């Protein structure tokens, strides 16, 4: 007995045409259904071509019949057939070559991902372009990304914006989020926070977590929208509830500081923990601080070191700083000036101003490193140029004493003044004495009294 989908002895599938002469009652009933218009011969033959069971026949009809693109999807996803990227590519290609935009997009994805075919950005762009030109939004979005990244095509922010805009205008949520970022950064378009906020909002309303984070930041900073901690918190919360680690980390900070929400160390720890579990480095630092200070959790230097270390492993400069402090104080770890210097140096090299100032002090004192006024000056200078008042005071002292640099009262006064203008009491006191003595400045009792 032969049925639609049976294999013949050569391994090929039996077609409806062969069955028409079989005389089998089942197949005659099937042919009768075809005659009544319940199933087209094309659909029946397609079902046979993939061995689709008659139990799935009604479902296939309900979904609009069988097309090559749908067959590709079925093989791609392993629905009703054994999953096969190669077979998926075969059927996608058949449909794509007939101008089916969905199939063109799908075959483009297969080339993009290297599934069932050799990976090729050029081929991916070719098929995405065909689908995009027919108005297929998903293809327009990813084609824009290819132009933005210069993958398979010459990099072009203008072309990227063109295709992403087309997709965004059709309501493609990913494209709307990306377009917001392009306007925010001024890539391929004139920079506009207002336009950025507009597109972030469209994507956020559709539930795009990444856009919700960006929109929250716009409200937080008052860029393109009226500043509002409440609105910022609203969008961060929506993204955080979807599991977005960045949003969870930010929400932890908001609860810690009580910005737009009622201050709560417990809530801060809750959100920091969620984000930290996903590997978010800023959240791991925040969680480490909560453990170090015993806020919202039982105080534990060991737990603090654990979370700082996790963030350090990702190269986080703030974590390097805090871990260095733990080593310098012997909290949660064995005291080690050498390890402290190692961590401070990594943070300082990443531009962390506090670490630069501390490192200058360690070189000046010879703690964990060979004493060096020259190195002390180097790191104090880096921190001082970033407006660190403590470093400016220490740098002023080294210029005044001629240690590690050529002695210069003028330079000393310059740095003391910068620190004094920031309200540093030590700098103000020293500066008063210098004016009293006329050292590096014109003598002035009036300036001394200031």
Residue, then its C-alpha position, 0 to 999 in steps of 0.5 A: x500500500x502506498x501513501x503520500x510521503x512513502x518512499x519508493x525503492x529508490x529512496x524518492x518520495x511517492x507523488x500524488x500522480x503515482x497514487x492516482x493509479x494505485x486503486x488504494x481506498x485511502x489514496x482515492x479518498x485523499x484524491x477526492x479531497x483534492x478534487x473537492x478543493x480541500x487540498x491542492x495537488x501542489x500542497x499534497x505533493x509538497x507534503x509527500x516531498x517531506x514525508x509530512x504525516x496526514x495528521x498534520x495536514x489540517x494544520x498545514x492547510x490552516x496555516x495557508x498551505x505548504x510553501x518552500x519557505x515554510x518547509x525551510x522553516x520546518x527543517x530549520x526548526x525541526x518541526x514535524x521533520x528531523x531538523x536539518x540546516x542543509x534541507x532548510x537551505x535547500x527549500x529556502x533557496x527554492x522559494x528565494x529564487x522565486x522572489x519570496x521575500x521571507x525566504x530571501x531573508x531566511x536564506x540570508x540568515x543562513x549565510x550570515x550564521x553559516x548554517x547549512x552553508x559556508x558562512x558568507x557575509x557577501x551572500x547574506x547581504x545579497x539576499x537581505x538586499x533582495x528581501x529589503x527592496x521588497x519591504x521586508x522589515x527584518x531584512x531591512x534592519x539587519x541589512x542596515x546593521x551590515x552597512x553599519x559594521x561594514x560586513x559584506x559591504x563597504x561600511x556606510x553610516x548613511x546606508x545603515x540609517x537608510x535601511x534601519x529607518x525603513x524598518x523602524x518606520x514599519x514598526x520593527x522594534x530592533x530597528x527603532x532601538x538601533x535608530x535611537x542609538x544612531x541619533x544619540x551618537x550622530x552616526x549617519x544622521x545629525x546628532x539629535x537627543x530628541x530624535x533618539x528619545x523618540x525612537x527609544x520610546x517607540x521601541x520601549x513601548x513595544x517592550x524592547x529592554x535595551x531601548x528601555x535602558x537607553x530611554x531611562x538614561x535619557x530621562x535620568x540625564x534630561x537629554x531629549x526629554x525633561x529630566x525625571x528620576x521617576x520616568x527614568x526609574x520606570x523604564x529601568x524597572x521595566x527593563x530590569x523585570x525582563x532580566x536586562x542586567x544593565x537595567x538591574x545594575x542601574x536600578x540597584x544604584x537608584x535604590x542605593x541612592x534613593x533617586x526616583x525611588x524610596x531609598x532601600x539598601x535591601x532593594x539595592x542588594x536585590x537588584x545588584x545580586x540579579x545583575x551580578x549573577x549575569x556577570x554585570x561588572x558594575x553590579x558586582x562592584x556595587x554588591x561588593x560595596x554593600x557587603x563591605x559596608x554591611x548595607x542590606x546584607x550582613x557585613x562580610x569582607x570575604x563576600x566583598x572580596x569575592x564580588x570585587x574579584x569577579x569584577x576585576x576578572x572582567x577588567x573593571x577599574x573600580x573593582x581593581x581600586x577596591x580590591x587594592x584597598x582590601x589588600x592594603x588593609x588586609x580585609x577579607x584577604x591577607x594583607x599585602x602591599x605588593x598585591x595592593x600596588x598591583x591592583x592600584x596600578x591596573x586601575x590607575x593605568x585605566x585612568x582611575x583617578x583615585x587609584x592614581x592618587x593612591x599609587x603616587x602616595x605608595x611610590x612616595x612612601x615606598x610601600x609595596x614598591x621601591x621608593x621613587x619620587x619621580x614615579x610619585x610625581x608621575x601618578x600625582x600629576x595624572x590624578x591632579x590633571x583630573x582635578x583630584x584635590x588630594x593629588x594636587x596638594x601632594x604634587x604641590x608639596x613635591x614641587x615646593x620641596x623639589x622632589x622628583x621634579x625641579x623645585x618651583x614655588x610657582x608650580x607649587x602655588x599653581x597646584x595648591x591653588x587648584x586644590x584650594x579652589x575645590x575647597x581643600x582645607x589643607x591647600x587653603x592653609x598652605x596657600x595662606x602661609x605662602x602668601x604671608x611669606x611671599x613664596x611663589x606669589x607676591x606677598x599679600x596679607x589680604x590673600x593670607x586672610x582668605 
